């Protein structure tokens, strides 16, 4: 009986010990399984933080490189000295007042403004028309035209300026404000096409179908439905086109005549001959005007959303 009892007790205890060991082993395995992802999560966290730090440092460096020269020019433009020195020996508005008597700079600025306005109007006419034709067309011709419109963005501006000069000379057309406007238009029209195409691709086709079902003609739909909805993209493209034409140097070097003095070229020539502080004051005026125009376009067309 005693042996039998021991045997029964042993039989009763063995499963208990086995069960206990089994539970312990299972718990250990579960603990190892739960603890295993911890280093991986920690490593992923460090990688995310390091990525943010590196990208933040690069973004900060880019902002410094972009804004530091602008800030230096603005500070130097208020100098009281006779040369471009940083930091300036004193502060004065004398060089901004000198702009009122700078007839050469005013003449060049007026020429640049006229060419930029003409280029913008012509680019809007061609760019919007081209975008309407290729935005939703599945044909191969539309893709080819899209590539042709974007080609001036890839071609070096100096090479295009020389090629345009040779072309105008071959057809007997002398350089003039007309040739300058045509050259600027070729370079600037891709900005209008790209922004307008992006707006047209976001247009809901149901609006066009609804307008057609109500009996509206294509011209009426274009005038009352399409153009009002894509107006922000058109305005954004026109703004970029104007700024690109006003600041263009490579094409202007080849396609302007002696009587058509452009502002960027005149500023470069004045700085090349002497460090005229009037150029810094003019740069300050252009910076303020550009910021004001960007704020206006942001309010009218949401420029930052169109460029991202």
C-alpha positions as CSV (number, residue, x, y, z in Angstrom):
1,X,0.0,0.0,0.0
2,X,2.8,2.3,0.9
3,X,4.5,1.6,-2.3
4,X,1.3,1.9,-4.1
5,X,0.6,5.2,-2.3
6,X,4.0,6.5,-3.2
7,X,3.6,5.4,-6.6
8,X,0.2,7.1,-6.8
9,X,1.7,10.2,-5.2
10,X,4.5,10.2,-7.6
11,X,2.1,9.7,-10.4
12,X,0.1,12.6,-9.1
13,X,3.1,14.8,-8.6
14,X,4.8,14.2,-11.9
15,X,2.1,15.7,-14.0
16,X,2.0,18.7,-11.6
17,X,5.7,19.2,-11.9
18,X,5.6,18.7,-15.6
19,X,2.6,21.0,-15.9
20,X,4.4,23.6,-13.8
21,X,7.6,23.3,-15.8
22,X,5.6,23.5,-19.0
23,X,3.8,26.6,-17.8
24,X,7.2,28.1,-16.8
25,X,8.8,27.2,-20.1
26,X,5.8,28.6,-22.0
27,X,5.9,31.8,-19.9
28,X,9.6,32.1,-20.7
29,X,9.0,31.7,-24.3
30,X,6.3,34.3,-24.2
31,X,8.5,36.6,-22.4
32,X,11.3,36.2,-24.9
33,X,8.8,36.8,-27.7
34,X,7.5,40.0,-26.0
35,X,11.0,41.2,-25.2
36,X,12.4,40.6,-28.7
37,X,10.8,43.5,-30.5
38,X,12.1,46.0,-27.9
39,X,15.5,46.5,-29.4
40,X,14.0,46.7,-32.9
41,X,11.6,49.4,-31.7
42,X,14.4,51.3,-30.0
43,X,16.5,51.1,-33.1
44,X,13.6,52.3,-35.3
45,X,13.1,55.2,-32.9
46,X,16.8,56.2,-33.1
47,X,16.7,56.0,-36.9
48,X,13.6,58.2,-37.0
49,X,15.2,60.8,-34.7
50,X,18.5,60.7,-36.6
51,X,16.6,61.2,-39.9
52,X,14.7,64.2,-38.5
53,X,17.9,65.7,-37.1
54,X,19.8,65.3,-40.4
55,X,17.0,66.6,-42.5
56,X,16.3,69.5,-40.1
57,X,20.0,70.4,-40.3
58,X,20.0,70.3,-44.1
59,X,16.8,72.4,-44.2
60,X,18.3,74.9,-41.8
61,X,21.5,75.1,-43.9
62,X,19.4,75.6,-47.1
63,X,17.4,78.4,-45.4
64,X,20.6,80.1,-44.3
65,X,22.1,79.9,-47.8
66,X,18.9,81.4,-49.2
67,X,18.2,84.2,-46.8
68,X,21.6,85.2,-45.5
69,X,22.7,86.9,-48.9
70,X,19.3,88.6,-49.1
71,X,19.6,89.9,-45.6
72,X,23.2,91.1,-46.2
73,X,22.1,93.0,-49.3
74,X,19.2,94.7,-47.5
75,X,21.5,95.8,-44.7
76,X,24.2,97.1,-47.1
77,X,21.6,99.0,-49.0
78,X,21.1,101.3,-46.0
79,X,24.8,102.1,-45.7
80,X,26.1,105.6,-45.3
81,X,29.4,104.8,-47.0
82,X,30.5,105.1,-50.6
83,X,31.2,101.4,-51.2
84,X,29.7,98.0,-50.6
85,X,30.9,97.0,-47.2
86,X,29.5,94.7,-44.6
87,X,28.9,95.6,-41.9
88,X,28.2,99.2,-43.0
89,X,29.9,102.1,-41.2
90,X,26.5,103.8,-40.7
91,X,22.9,103.8,-41.9
92,X,21.3,106.2,-44.3
93,X,18.6,106.4,-47.0
94,X,20.8,108.3,-49.4
95,X,21.1,105.5,-51.9
96,X,17.4,105.0,-52.1
97,X,17.0,108.7,-52.8
98,X,19.7,108.3,-55.4
99,X,17.5,105.9,-57.3
100,X,15.2,108.8,-58.2
101,X,18.0,110.4,-60.2
102,X,19.3,107.1,-61.8
103,X,17.9,107.6,-65.3
104,X,19.8,104.7,-66.8
105,X,18.4,102.2,-64.2
106,X,14.9,103.6,-64.6
107,X,15.0,103.2,-68.3
108,X,16.3,99.7,-68.0
109,X,13.6,98.8,-65.4
110,X,10.9,100.2,-67.7
111,X,12.1,98.1,-70.6
112,X,12.2,95.0,-68.5
113,X,8.7,95.7,-67.2
114,X,7.3,96.1,-70.7
115,X,8.9,93.0,-72.0
116,X,7.8,91.0,-68.9
117,X,4.2,92.1,-69.3
118,X,4.1,91.4,-73.0
119,X,5.8,88.0,-72.4
120,X,3.3,87.1,-69.7
121,X,0.2,88.0,-71.8
122,X,1.5,86.0,-74.8
123,X,2.5,83.1,-72.6
124,X,-0.9,83.0,-71.0
125,X,-2.6,83.0,-74.4
126,X,-0.4,80.2,-75.8
127,X,0.0,78.2,-72.5
128,X,-3.7,78.1,-71.6
129,X,-4.7,77.1,-75.1
130,X,-2.0,74.4,-75.2
131,X,-3.0,73.1,-71.8
132,X,-6.7,72.9,-72.8
133,X,-5.7,70.7,-75.8
134,X,-3.3,68.3,-74.0
135,X,-4.6,68.1,-70.4
136,X,-7.2,65.3,-70.9
137,X,-6.3,64.0,-74.3
138,X,-5.2,60.4,-74.5
139,X,-3.7,60.7,-77.9
140,X,0.0,60.4,-78.6
141,X,0.1,63.8,-80.3
142,X,-0.9,65.4,-76.9
143,X,2.1,63.7,-75.2
144,X,4.4,64.9,-77.9
145,X,3.1,68.5,-77.6
146,X,3.5,68.3,-73.9
147,X,7.1,67.3,-74.3
148,X,7.7,70.1,-76.8
149,X,6.2,72.7,-74.4
150,X,8.5,71.4,-71.6
151,X,11.6,71.3,-73.8
152,X,12.8,74.9,-73.0
153,X,13.1,74.0,-69.4
154,X,15.7,71.3,-70.2
155,X,17.6,73.2,-73.0
156,X,20.3,75.5,-71.6
157,X,19.2,79.1,-71.8
158,X,22.5,80.3,-73.3
159,X,22.2,77.7,-76.1
160,X,18.7,78.7,-76.8
161,X,19.6,82.4,-76.9
162,X,22.3,81.8,-79.5
163,X,20.0,79.5,-81.5
164,X,17.2,82.0,-81.5
165,X,19.7,84.8,-82.6
166,X,20.8,82.6,-85.5
167,X,17.2,81.8,-86.5
168,X,16.1,85.4,-86.5
169,X,19.2,86.4,-88.5
170,X,18.5,83.7,-91.0
171,X,14.9,84.9,-91.6
172,X,16.1,88.5,-91.8
173,X,14.5,89.7,-88.5
174,X,16.8,92.1,-86.7
175,X,17.0,92.0,-82.9
176,X,14.5,94.3,-81.2
177,X,12.0,94.3,-78.4
178,X,9.8,92.0,-80.5
179,X,12.5,89.3,-80.8
180,X,13.3,89.7,-77.1
181,X,9.6,89.1,-76.3
182,X,9.4,86.1,-78.5
183,X,12.5,84.6,-77.0
184,X,11.2,85.2,-73.4
185,X,7.9,83.7,-74.4
186,X,9.5,80.4,-75.5
187,X,11.3,80.1,-72.2
188,X,8.4,81.1,-70.0
189,X,5.4,79.4,-71.6
190,X,6.2,76.0,-70.0
191,X,5.4,77.5,-66.5
192,X,1.9,78.5,-67.7
193,X,1.3,75.1,-69.4
194,X,2.4,73.0,-66.4
195,X,0.3,75.0,-63.8
196,X,-2.8,75.0,-66.0
197,X,-2.5,71.3,-66.9
198,X,-2.2,70.5,-63.2
199,X,-5.4,72.5,-62.5
200,X,-7.3,70.9,-65.4
201,X,-6.4,67.4,-64.2
202,X,-8.0,68.2,-60.8
203,X,-11.2,69.3,-62.5
204,X,-14.2,67.0,-61.9
205,X,-15.4,65.6,-65.2
206,X,-19.0,65.5,-63.8
207,X,-19.1,69.3,-63.9
208,X,-18.4,69.3,-67.7
209,X,-21.0,66.5,-68.2
210,X,-23.6,68.4,-66.1
211,X,-23.0,71.6,-68.1
212,X,-23.4,69.7,-71.4
213,X,-26.5,67.9,-70.2
214,X,-28.1,71.3,-69.5
215,X,-27.6,72.4,-73.1
216,X,-24.5,74.6,-72.6
217,X,-22.2,74.9,-75.5
218,X,-18.5,74.1,-75.3
219,X,-17.6,77.7,-75.4
220,X,-20.0,78.6,-72.7
221,X,-18.7,75.8,-70.5
222,X,-15.2,76.9,-71.1
223,X,-16.0,80.5,-70.2
224,X,-18.3,79.9,-67.2
225,X,-17.2,76.6,-65.8
226,X,-13.6,75.6,-66.8
227,X,-11.8,78.9,-66.7
228,X,-13.1,80.1,-63.3
229,X,-12.2,76.8,-61.7
230,X,-8.6,76.7,-63.1
231,X,-8.0,80.4,-62.6
232,X,-5.7,79.9,-59.6
233,X,-3.4,77.7,-61.7
234,X,-3.4,80.2,-64.5
235,X,-2.6,83.1,-62.2
236,X,0.2,81.1,-60.6
237,X,1.7,80.3,-64.0
238,X,1.4,83.9,-65.1
239,X,3.2,85.1,-61.9
240,X,6.1,82.7,-62.4
241,X,6.3,83.6,-66.1
242,X,6.4,87.3,-65.2
243,X,9.2,86.9,-62.7
244,X,11.2,84.6,-65.0
245,X,11.0,87.1,-67.8
246,X,11.8,90.1,-65.7
247,X,14.9,88.4,-64.3
248,X,16.1,86.7,-67.5
249,X,19.7,87.3,-68.5
250,X,20.9,84.6,-71.0
251,X,18.2,85.2,-73.6
252,X,18.3,89.0,-73.2
253,X,22.1,89.0,-73.9
254,X,21.5,87.6,-77.4
255,X,18.2,89.1,-78.4
256,X,18.3,92.7,-77.3
257,X,19.5,95.6,-79.3
258,X,21.6,98.6,-78.2
259,X,18.5,100.7,-77.5
260,X,16.8,98.0,-75.3
261,X,18.7,98.0,-72.1
262,X,17.4,95.4,-69.7
263,X,17.6,95.8,-65.9
264,X,19.4,92.6,-64.9
265,X,22.1,93.2,-67.5
266,X,22.4,96.9,-66.5
267,X,22.8,95.9,-62.9
268,X,25.5,93.4,-63.7
269,X,27.4,95.9,-65.9
270,X,27.3,98.6,-63.1
271,X,28.6,96.1,-60.6
272,X,31.3,94.9,-63.0
273,X,32.7,98.4,-63.5
274,X,32.3,99.7,-60.0
275,X,30.7,98.6,-56.7
276,X,27.8,101.0,-56.9
277,X,25.8,101.1,-53.7
278,X,22.8,102.2,-55.8
279,X,22.5,98.6,-57.1
280,X,22.1,97.4,-53.5
281,X,19.3,99.9,-53.0
282,X,17.7,98.8,-56.2
283,X,18.0,95.2,-55.1
284,X,16.3,96.1,-51.8
285,X,13.4,97.6,-53.8
286,X,13.1,94.5,-56.0
287,X,13.2,92.2,-52.9
288,X,10.4,94.1,-51.2
289,X,8.3,94.2,-54.4
290,X,8.8,90.5,-55.0
291,X,7.7,89.6,-51.4
292,X,4.6,91.9,-51.8
293,X,3.7,90.2,-55.1
294,X,4.1,86.8,-53.6
295,X,1.8,87.7,-50.7
296,X,-0.7,89.0,-53.2
297,X,-0.6,85.9,-55.3
298,X,-0.9,83.7,-52.2
299,X,-4.1,85.5,-51.3
300,X,-5.5,85.4,-54.9
301,X,-4.3,82.0,-56.1
302,X,-2.8,80.0,-53.3
303,X,0.6,80.1,-54.8
304,X,2.3,77.9,-52.2
305,X,-0.3,75.1,-52.8
306,X,0.2,75.3,-56.6
307,X,4.0,75.0,-56.3
308,X,3.9,71.9,-54.1
